[in-house]
Amino acid sequence: MKRVTLMGLPIDPIRYEDFVSIMEREIQRGPGRVIQPLNVDTLNQTARDRWLFDWIRGADVVYADGAGITFGVRVMGHKIPQRLTAADLIFDLALAWSDGRHSIYLLGGPPGLSEAAAQALKIRYPGFRVVGTFRGHLNQQEDQEAIADIRAKKPDVLCVGFGTPVQERWIERYRFQLPDVPVFWPVGAMSTYVAGTVPRAPEWMRSYGLEWAFRFGLEPRRLFRRYIIGNPVFAMRLLRERWFGGMATPPTDPMD
């Protein structure tokens, strides 16, 4: 299946069973490859952030990270197999790489979170190599400390979990200081789910595309803007694009 486009952004039609081989292909093509998730919140951000819009357009792989994206693609008359989430994909990688052939590094989250996620992965898949961890919310000096540690550990995949667009801007700023890292993967809150500090939605909710509702129920104040405001905004942009064609809202540069 070929790439499809939604509101000017590319989406690769990837299935869970294909992800490991795609990741390994990108490792071979590295360094500096980017595997980028796209969800409704990120897509909404691109309407007002030209840098983020261009970043996603330039990513090597873009996958649908949410039911809203798969729905939007269908509305536009295209098809992709399914949504993917880093919280599930990481376990596919851990299982496939439990023979130790590839490694990851977890960057992001409050102190102790990445370490807890790494420990959870190692307990479940003893041969899986999480070669390093570093907290998030970094200042410039801590950025350089993290970069030095990543250089020393030489992971095949650097998982950056700062949230969008901070994680993407961090990768853009520093990936050329990390020439030995084949793949950069923005993963958002993945480590919170792996470590078990935030529960996942029940399987039936995930299968019906309702994980967002479960997350909103856990953190209504923090996620109100993302879901209660953001989802209708996305729906209006989607209908506008469906009726009139082209990008529903051209991105703007904050510096304009």
C-alpha positions as CSV (number, residue, x, y, z in Angstrom):
1,M,0.0,0.0,0.0
2,K,1.2,3.5,-0.9
3,R,1.4,6.5,1.4
4,V,-1.8,8.5,1.8
5,T,-2.1,12.2,2.6
6,L,-4.4,13.8,5.2
7,M,-4.5,17.6,5.4
8,G,-1.2,17.8,3.6
9,L,0.6,15.3,5.8
10,P,1.8,11.9,4.7
11,I,0.8,8.7,6.5
12,D,2.3,5.3,5.8
13,P,-0.1,2.3,5.8
14,I,1.6,0.2,8.4
15,R,0.4,-2.9,10.3
16,Y,1.6,-4.0,13.7
17,E,3.2,-7.1,12.2
18,D,5.2,-4.9,9.8
19,F,6.6,-2.5,12.3
20,V,9.6,-4.5,13.5
21,S,10.8,-5.0,9.9
22,I,10.3,-1.4,9.1
23,M,12.2,-0.3,12.2
24,E,15.1,-2.7,11.2
25,R,15.1,-1.3,7.7
26,E,15.4,2.2,9.0
27,I,18.2,1.2,11.3
28,Q,20.1,-0.1,8.3
29,R,19.4,3.2,6.4
30,G,20.5,5.3,9.3
31,P,21.9,7.4,10.9
32,G,19.4,10.1,11.6
33,R,16.2,8.4,10.4
34,V,12.9,9.6,12.0
35,I,9.9,7.4,12.7
36,Q,7.1,9.9,13.5
37,P,3.7,9.2,15.0
38,L,0.7,11.3,13.9
39,N,-2.4,11.8,16.1
40,V,-5.2,14.3,16.0
41,D,-3.6,16.6,18.6
42,T,-0.4,16.7,16.6
43,L,-2.3,17.3,13.3
44,N,-4.2,20.2,14.9
45,Q,-0.9,21.7,16.1
46,T,0.4,21.7,12.5
47,A,-2.4,24.1,11.5
48,R,-0.6,26.8,13.5
49,D,3.0,25.6,13.5
50,R,4.6,25.5,10.1
51,W,7.8,24.1,11.5
52,L,6.0,21.0,12.9
53,F,4.1,20.6,9.6
54,D,7.3,20.6,7.6
55,W,9.0,18.3,10.1
56,I,6.3,15.6,9.8
57,R,6.4,16.0,6.0
58,G,10.1,15.3,6.1
59,A,10.0,12.3,8.4
60,D,11.1,9.0,7.0
61,V,8.1,7.0,8.3
62,V,4.8,8.5,9.6
63,Y,2.3,6.2,11.2
64,A,-1.3,6.8,12.4
65,D,-1.2,7.1,16.2
66,G,-4.9,7.2,17.0
67,A,-8.3,6.2,15.8
68,G,-9.1,9.8,14.7
69,I,-6.4,9.6,12.0
70,T,-7.6,6.3,10.6
71,F,-11.2,7.7,10.6
72,G,-10.0,10.9,8.8
73,V,-8.2,8.9,6.2
74,R,-11.4,6.9,5.5
75,V,-13.4,10.0,5.2
76,M,-11.0,11.2,2.5
77,G,-11.6,8.0,0.6
78,H,-8.3,6.3,1.4
79,K,-7.5,3.3,3.6
80,I,-4.8,2.4,6.1
81,P,-4.8,-0.9,8.0
82,Q,-4.9,0.3,11.6
83,R,-3.8,2.7,14.2
84,L,-0.5,2.1,16.0
85,T,0.6,3.2,19.4
86,A,4.1,3.3,20.8
87,A,2.8,1.8,24.0
88,D,2.1,-1.4,22.0
89,L,4.8,-1.2,19.5
90,I,7.6,-1.1,22.1
91,F,6.6,-4.6,23.3
92,D,6.7,-5.9,19.7
93,L,10.2,-4.6,19.4
94,A,11.2,-6.0,22.8
95,L,9.9,-9.5,21.8
96,A,11.6,-9.4,18.4
97,W,14.9,-8.1,19.8
98,S,15.0,-10.3,22.9
99,D,17.9,-12.0,21.2
100,G,19.9,-8.8,21.8
101,R,20.4,-7.9,18.2
102,H,19.2,-4.3,18.5
103,S,19.1,-1.8,21.4
104,I,17.1,1.2,22.5
105,Y,17.6,4.2,24.8
106,L,14.7,5.9,26.8
107,L,14.9,9.6,27.1
108,G,12.2,11.7,28.8
109,G,9.8,11.8,31.7
110,P,10.3,12.8,35.4
111,P,13.2,11.3,37.3
112,G,12.9,7.6,37.7
113,L,10.2,7.0,35.0
114,S,12.5,5.9,32.2
115,E,14.4,3.7,34.6
116,A,11.1,2.1,35.7
117,A,10.1,1.5,32.1
118,A,13.4,0.0,31.2
119,Q,13.2,-2.3,34.2
120,A,9.7,-3.4,33.2
121,L,10.9,-4.3,29.7
122,K,13.9,-6.2,31.0
123,I,11.8,-8.2,33.4
124,R,9.4,-9.2,30.7
125,Y,12.0,-9.7,28.0
126,P,15.4,-10.5,29.7
127,G,17.4,-10.4,26.5
128,F,16.1,-7.0,25.3
129,R,18.7,-4.3,25.5
130,V,17.7,-1.0,27.0
131,V,21.2,0.5,27.0
132,G,20.5,3.7,28.8
133,T,17.9,6.1,30.3
134,F,17.8,9.8,31.0
135,R,15.1,12.0,32.5
136,G,13.2,14.8,30.6
137,H,12.5,18.5,31.3
138,L,16.2,19.3,30.5
139,N,18.1,22.5,30.5
140,Q,20.9,23.2,28.1
141,Q,23.6,21.7,30.4
142,E,21.4,18.6,31.0
143,D,20.9,18.3,27.2
144,Q,24.6,17.9,26.8
145,E,24.8,15.4,29.7
146,A,22.1,13.3,28.0
147,I,23.9,13.6,24.6
148,A,27.2,12.5,26.1
149,D,25.5,9.4,27.7
150,I,23.7,8.6,24.4
151,R,27.0,8.8,22.5
152,A,28.6,6.5,25.0
153,K,25.8,3.9,24.9
154,K,25.3,3.9,21.1
155,P,21.6,2.7,20.9
156,D,20.1,1.7,17.6
157,V,16.9,3.5,18.5
158,L,16.6,6.7,20.6
159,C,13.1,6.9,22.1
160,V,12.4,10.6,22.9
161,G,9.4,11.2,25.2
162,F,8.9,14.9,25.8
163,G,5.5,15.3,24.2
164,T,4.8,17.1,20.9
165,P,6.3,19.4,19.6
166,V,9.1,19.5,22.3
167,Q,10.4,16.0,21.4
168,E,10.5,16.7,17.7
169,R,12.3,20.0,18.2
170,W,14.8,18.3,20.5
171,I,15.5,15.7,17.8
172,E,15.9,18.4,15.2
173,R,18.3,20.4,17.4
174,Y,20.5,17.5,18.4
175,R,20.4,14.6,16.0
176,F,23.5,15.9,14.1
177,Q,25.4,15.7,17.4
178,L,24.4,12.1,17.6
179,P,25.8,10.7,14.3
180,D,25.9,7.1,15.6
181,V,22.1,6.9,16.3
182,P,20.4,5.2,13.4
183,V,16.8,6.0,14.3
184,F,15.0,8.7,16.4
185,W,11.5,7.8,17.5
186,P,9.3,10.4,19.3
187,V,7.2,8.4,21.7
188,G,5.3,10.8,23.9
189,A,4.1,9.2,27.1
190,M,5.0,5.7,26.2
191,S,7.2,5.2,29.3
192,T,4.3,6.0,31.6
193,Y,2.4,3.0,30.2
194,V,5.3,0.7,30.1
195,A,6.2,1.5,33.7
196,G,2.6,1.1,34.7
197,T,2.3,4.5,36.3
198,V,-0.7,5.3,34.1
199,P,-3.2,2.4,33.2
200,R,-4.1,1.6,29.6
201,A,-7.7,1.6,28.5
202,P,-9.4,-1.8,28.4
203,E,-8.9,-3.7,25.2
204,W,-12.5,-3.3,24.1
205,M,-12.2,0.5,24.4
206,R,-9.0,0.4,22.4
207,S,-10.6,-1.8,19.7
208,Y,-13.4,0.8,19.3
209,G,-11.1,3.8,19.1
210,L,-12.1,5.0,22.6
211,E,-8.8,5.1,24.3
212,W,-8.9,8.9,24.2
213,A,-12.1,8.8,26.3
214,F,-10.4,6.6,28.9
215,R,-7.4,9.0,29.1
216,F,-9.7,12.0,29.4
217,G,-11.5,10.3,32.3
218,L,-8.2,9.9,34.1
219,E,-7.0,13.5,33.5
220,P,-9.9,15.7,32.5
221,R,-8.3,19.0,33.4
222,R,-5.1,18.4,31.5
223,L,-6.7,16.8,28.5
224,F,-9.8,19.0,28.1
225,R,-8.3,21.2,25.4
226,R,-6.8,18.3,23.6
227,Y,-9.9,16.2,23.3
228,I,-13.1,18.2,24.1
229,I,-11.9,21.2,22.0
230,G,-9.4,19.5,19.7
231,N,-11.6,16.7,18.4
232,P,-14.4,19.0,17.1
233,V,-11.7,21.3,15.6
234,F,-10.3,18.3,13.8
235,A,-13.8,17.2,12.6
236,M,-14.5,20.6,11.2
237,R,-11.2,20.8,9.4
238,L,-11.7,17.3,8.1
239,L,-15.2,18.1,6.7
240,R,-13.8,21.3,5.1
241,E,-11.1,19.3,3.4
242,R,-13.5,16.7,2.3
243,W,-15.9,19.2,0.8
244,F,-13.5,21.7,-0.7
245,G,-10.3,19.7,-1.2
246,G,-6.7,20.7,-0.4
247,M,-5.5,21.4,3.1
248,A,-8.2,22.5,5.4
249,T,-6.1,25.1,7.1
250,P,-2.7,26.1,5.7
251,P,-0.1,26.1,8.4
252,T,1.4,29.5,9.5
253,D,4.8,30.4,10.8
254,P,4.7,31.8,14.3
255,M,7.4,34.3,13.2
256,D,5.2,35.7,10.4
